[in-house]
Amino acid sequence: MQKDIEIIKTSGEKVKFSLNKLRSSLMRTGANNKVVEKIIDIVRDELYQGISTKEIYNRAFALLKKEKSYLASKYKLKKAIYELGPTGFPFERFISAILTYSGYKTKVGELLQGKCVTHEIDVIAEKGQETSIIECKFHSEQGLSCNVKIPLYINSRYQDVKSHWYSNSNNKTTLTEGWVVTNTRFTEDATQYGKCMGLYLLSWDYPKDNALKDRIDRLGLYPITVSTLLTKREKQFLLSRDVVLCRDLIGDVFYLDHLGISDIRKERILKEINSLCNP
């Protein structure tokens, strides 16, 4: 019966409900089969024509949270990245942190001279003798996509910087790649243009098996906004102090103490974070 149910996405688009998609998103949290099937049975019984993806998400989230809070934290990863906003700066620092844990030396918000003009680059990443310049396109609202205009614009900036790169004697590395990183999805045209021009594109679900969500899960590098136990005010305080990753709090409770969080609650928060970062 669920095959005939139409659900409404955040963008307003109507699509057929997919049990496999729900199962996959639940399995990604690390929940065992018994928990996953229990939640699927409940959600399936509550489906109706025209239900929104938000309603399905909220129900599954609440059921996961009843099981274990860190499972719910993993489930809300996509939403948590949106919560890094409204400006894109915390997202830039988040991408920088992910690359740092992947062996890059990174700088955020640096000025680089191009052949024609000066450019402020979101993230500069260096590994060995190679340097990549990375531009981040952050959306604070769900349902938006990164269209071809974005990689077109970013490629023009990359080419301008590259034209001047070797004129600067301070640049000891090879400028090898321009990146476009977004927390949403690329349109088909954007992906096609990126491939054609040799840009590296990274989005929530692209490239396959090495997308943003895959890297975060693989490395255990969850943004502080995934926590189900910290309040919105506490998360904003931590972000304002450049604490972007949950991992940043492991072994360093200074900021939790500064927030005046009780010992009992602090213990619960750190248990959740340890379960997230060290599954």
MIRO-170214 format. One line per field, with one value per residue (C-alpha): residue number from 1; residue in three letters; x, y, z. Coordinates in Angstrom, 3 decimals, decimal comma, m for minus. Each point is the difference from the previous one (the first is absolute). Layout:
% MIRO-170214
num	c(NUM|...)
residu	c(ala|...)
x	c(X|...)
y	c(Y|...)
z	c(Z|...)
END
This chain:
% MIRO-170214
num	c(1|2|3|4|5|6|7|8|9|10|11|12|13|14|15|16|17|18|19|20|21|22|23|24|25|26|27|28|29|30|31|32|33|34|35|36|37|38|39|40|41|42|43|44|45|46|47|48|49|50|51|52|53|54|55|56|57|58|59|60|61|62|63|64|65|66|67|68|69|70|71|72|73|74|75|76|77|78|79|80|81|82|83|84|85|86|87|88|89|90|91|92|93|94|95|96|97|98|99|100|101|102|103|104|105|106|107|108|109|110|111|112|113|114|115|116|117|118|119|120|121|122|123|124|125|126|127|128|129|130|131|132|133|134|135|136|137|138|139|140|141|142|143|144|145|146|147|148|149|150|151|152|153|154|155|156|157|158|159|160|161|162|163|164|165|166|167|168|169|170|171|172|173|174|175|176|177|178|179|180|181|182|183|184|185|186|187|188|189|190|191|192|193|194|195|196|197|198|199|200|201|202|203|204|205|206|207|208|209|210|211|212|213|214|215|216|217|218|219|220|221|222|223|224|225|226|227|228|229|230|231|232|233|234|235|236|237|238|239|240|241|242|243|244|245|246|247|248|249|250|251|252|253|254|255|256|257|258|259|260|261|262|263|264|265|266|267|268|269|270|271|272|273|274|275|276|277|278|279)
residu	c(met|gln|lys|asp|ile|glu|ile|ile|lys|thr|ser|gly|glu|lys|val|lys|phe|ser|leu|asn|lys|leu|arg|ser|ser|leu|met|arg|thr|gly|ala|asn|asn|lys|val|val|glu|lys|ile|ile|asp|ile|val|arg|asp|glu|leu|tyr|gln|gly|ile|ser|thr|lys|glu|ile|tyr|asn|arg|ala|phe|ala|leu|leu|lys|lys|glu|lys|ser|tyr|leu|ala|ser|lys|tyr|lys|leu|lys|lys|ala|ile|tyr|glu|leu|gly|pro|thr|gly|phe|pro|phe|glu|arg|phe|ile|ser|ala|ile|leu|thr|tyr|ser|gly|tyr|lys|thr|lys|val|gly|glu|leu|leu|gln|gly|lys|cys|val|thr|his|glu|ile|asp|val|ile|ala|glu|lys|gly|gln|glu|thr|ser|ile|ile|glu|cys|lys|phe|his|ser|glu|gln|gly|leu|ser|cys|asn|val|lys|ile|pro|leu|tyr|ile|asn|ser|arg|tyr|gln|asp|val|lys|ser|his|trp|tyr|ser|asn|ser|asn|asn|lys|thr|thr|leu|thr|glu|gly|trp|val|val|thr|asn|thr|arg|phe|thr|glu|asp|ala|thr|gln|tyr|gly|lys|cys|met|gly|leu|tyr|leu|leu|ser|trp|asp|tyr|pro|lys|asp|asn|ala|leu|lys|asp|arg|ile|asp|arg|leu|gly|leu|tyr|pro|ile|thr|val|ser|thr|leu|leu|thr|lys|arg|glu|lys|gln|phe|leu|leu|ser|arg|asp|val|val|leu|cys|arg|asp|leu|ile|gly|asp|val|phe|tyr|leu|asp|his|leu|gly|ile|ser|asp|ile|arg|lys|glu|arg|ile|leu|lys|glu|ile|asn|ser|leu|cys|asn|pro)
x	c(0,000|2,875|1,050|m3,074|0,681|1,178|2,091|0,885|3,664|1,268|0,186|m3,729|0,618|m2,193|1,738|m0,910|0,866|3,028|0,281|3,566|1,067|m1,383|1,680|3,352|m0,098|m0,765|2,707|2,554|m0,357|1,375|m3,329|m0,405|m2,511|m2,487|m0,165|m0,158|m2,867|m1,896|0,165|m0,905|m3,088|m1,184|0,670|m1,615|m3,190|m0,191|0,432|m2,712|m0,335|1,869|2,021|3,112|3,551|0,383|m2,766|1,571|3,409|m1,326|m1,746|3,033|2,245|m2,183|m0,083|3,787|0,526|m2,063|2,437|3,322|0,650|3,154|m1,970|m2,370|3,021|1,327|m3,439|m0,256|3,400|m1,383|m2,220|2,876|2,146|m2,773|0,032|3,599|m1,479|m1,378|3,389|2,328|3,026|m0,541|m0,481|3,350|1,665|m1,785|1,360|3,449|m0,169|m1,002|2,949|2,379|m0,953|0,607|3,639|m0,232|1,413|m2,783|m0,612|m3,420|m0,917|3,387|0,571|1,677|1,086|m1,260|1,208|m2,877|m1,301|0,486|m2,211|m1,044|0,189|m2,204|2,498|3,548|1,066|3,575|1,240|3,577|0,986|m3,551|m2,482|m3,742|m2,211|m3,477|m3,149|m2,957|m3,601|m2,141|m3,795|m1,797|m3,338|m0,838|m1,251|2,494|2,529|3,354|m0,510|2,546|0,517|1,919|2,775|0,121|0,716|2,424|1,935|0,571|1,455|2,160|1,382|0,805|1,913|1,765|1,133|1,873|1,035|3,541|0,764|0,126|3,322|m1,635|m2,116|2,161|m2,716|m1,891|m3,545|m1,703|m3,735|m2,983|m2,777|m3,679|m1,554|m3,682|m2,214|m2,820|0,030|1,375|m2,285|0,868|1,363|2,220|1,449|0,554|1,755|2,175|1,158|0,674|2,098|1,877|m1,551|m0,368|m3,634|m1,024|m3,598|m2,262|m0,319|2,743|2,312|m1,471|1,482|2,283|m2,597|m0,109|m2,274|2,340|3,111|m1,682|m1,220|3,306|2,130|m2,477|0,211|m3,472|m0,870|m0,877|m3,527|m0,844|m0,197|m3,486|1,004|1,504|m2,431|m0,035|1,534|2,798|0,751|0,171|2,344|2,325|m0,053|0,855|3,094|1,053|m1,109|m1,459|0,518|m1,396|3,464|1,377|m1,740|1,532|2,575|m0,645|m3,028|1,042|m2,863|m2,590|1,163|m0,114|m3,633|m0,797|m1,208|m0,560|2,255|m2,850|m1,016|3,638|0,520|m2,980|1,225|3,518|m1,365|m2,045|3,002|2,310|m2,539|m0,196|3,709|1,234|m2,667)
y	c(0,000|2,393|m0,190|2,100|2,666|3,359|2,160|3,687|1,028|3,289|1,415|m0,693|m2,857|m3,093|m3,398|m3,600|m1,056|m2,309|m2,504|m0,800|3,648|0,199|m3,277|1,177|3,285|m1,865|m2,612|2,763|1,001|m3,365|m1,128|m3,780|m1,801|m0,517|3,737|0,945|m2,391|1,077|3,660|m0,846|m1,908|2,984|2,590|m2,181|m0,316|3,801|0,873|1,855|1,614|3,303|m0,461|2,180|m1,314|2,274|m1,869|m3,368|1,278|1,412|m3,273|m2,154|2,432|m0,134|m3,815|m0,207|2,441|m2,292|m2,805|1,886|3,720|m0,420|m1,970|2,958|2,320|m1,946|m0,038|3,800|0,572|1,681|2,316|0,697|1,331|2,448|1,086|1,184|3,084|2,527|1,198|m2,354|0,632|m2,894|m2,292|1,152|m0,798|m3,348|m0,901|1,190|m2,273|m3,033|0,592|0,507|m3,431|m1,371|1,140|3,486|3,235|2,545|3,740|1,670|3,357|0,820|2,589|m1,206|2,199|m0,904|1,283|2,488|0,490|m1,129|m2,844|m0,994|m3,799|m1,960|m2,817|m0,578|m3,643|m1,218|m3,588|m0,846|2,217|0,609|2,746|0,140|3,045|m0,718|2,056|m0,895|0,610|m0,230|m0,056|0,556|m1,127|m3,528|m0,796|2,221|m1,347|1,269|0,823|0,372|3,726|m0,837|m2,182|2,404|2,912|m1,916|m1,381|3,539|0,983|m3,119|0,673|3,619|m1,109|m2,749|2,495|1,942|m2,858|m0,576|3,734|0,020|m1,391|m0,794|m2,710|m3,107|m2,508|m0,887|1,328|m3,159|0,282|2,220|m1,400|0,867|m1,238|0,283|m1,338|m0,626|m1,691|0,897|0,160|m2,269|2,973|1,041|m3,515|m0,235|3,378|m0,855|m3,252|1,729|2,778|m2,228|1,491|m2,232|0,037|m1,062|0,075|m1,750|m3,024|0,477|m1,641|m3,426|m1,719|2,991|2,734|2,385|m2,317|m2,962|1,900|1,185|m3,493|m1,646|2,419|0,551|3,766|1,138|3,691|1,155|0,715|m3,735|m0,266|m0,746|0,969|3,466|2,928|2,352|2,745|m2,294|m1,061|3,621|0,813|m2,854|0,988|3,587|m1,399|m1,951|m3,327|m1,539|m3,738|m2,213|m1,529|3,364|m0,546|m3,419|0,379|3,746|1,011|3,640|1,325|m2,258|1,252|3,576|m0,539|m1,051|m3,462|m2,285|m3,021|m2,462|1,654|0,422|m3,737|m0,749|2,441|m1,436|m3,553|0,955|1,663|m2,942|m2,407|2,191|0,492|m3,420|m2,495)
z	c(0,000|0,793|m3,681|m0,850|2,631|m1,355|2,315|m0,334|0,072|1,460|m3,531|m0,460|m2,427|0,345|m0,078|0,809|3,520|0,054|2,826|m1,100|0,307|3,518|0,907|m1,431|1,912|3,236|m0,618|m0,578|3,665|1,108|1,488|0,000|m2,207|2,823|0,755|m3,692|m0,780|3,120|m1,090|m3,602|1,171|2,073|m2,718|m2,681|2,052|0,359|m3,690|m1,892|m3,422|m0,179|3,186|m0,035|0,178|3,052|1,848|m0,830|1,081|3,300|0,857|m0,796|1,903|3,124|m0,090|m0,401|2,863|2,248|m0,805|0,292|m0,344|m2,106|m2,629|m0,309|m0,257|m2,969|m1,585|0,164|m1,654|m3,115|2,041|2,397|m2,842|m0,921|3,645|m0,367|m1,720|m0,686|m1,269|m1,834|2,218|2,473|m3,027|m1,415|3,334|0,055|m3,470|1,077|3,075|m2,095|m2,348|2,932|1,340|m3,519|0,061|m1,534|1,352|m0,311|0,200|0,064|m1,532|m1,559|m2,741|m3,191|m2,865|m3,441|m3,343|m0,104|3,565|3,595|1,251|3,508|0,031|2,400|0,647|m1,247|0,432|m0,380|m0,012|m0,959|m2,901|m1,199|0,850|m0,620|0,358|1,264|m0,262|2,218|m1,027|3,108|m0,011|3,296|m1,479|m1,086|m3,493|m1,861|m2,526|m1,225|m3,689|m2,810|0,695|3,178|m1,535|m2,985|2,328|2,205|m2,962|m1,285|3,401|0,095|m3,494|0,934|3,121|m1,948|m2,670|2,692|2,304|m1,291|m0,196|3,809|1,255|3,381|m1,623|0,281|m0,892|m3,175|m0,259|m1,205|0,576|0,599|2,203|0,334|3,245|0,898|2,772|m2,485|m3,419|m3,427|m3,010|m2,935|m1,979|2,906|0,282|m3,747|m0,123|3,005|m1,613|m3,325|1,580|2,439|3,138|3,042|1,125|3,494|1,214|2,478|m2,316|m2,648|m0,969|0,654|3,086|0,707|0,426|2,943|2,015|m0,668|1,118|3,200|0,948|m0,941|2,027|2,841|m0,583|0,985|0,360|3,499|m1,258|m0,204|3,786|1,301|3,546|m0,512|m0,290|m2,983|2,153|1,144|m3,574|m1,157|2,884|m0,989|m3,687|0,956|1,776|m3,141|1,493|m3,166|0,543|2,745|0,138|1,194|3,348|0,715|2,757|0,307|2,055|0,388|m2,124|1,608|3,409|m1,295|m1,019|3,569|m1,013|3,000|0,533|m0,610|m3,268|m1,045|0,459|m2,268|m2,671|0,000|m0,141|m3,077|m1,639|0,708|m1,480|m3,116|m0,541|1,139|m1,068)
END
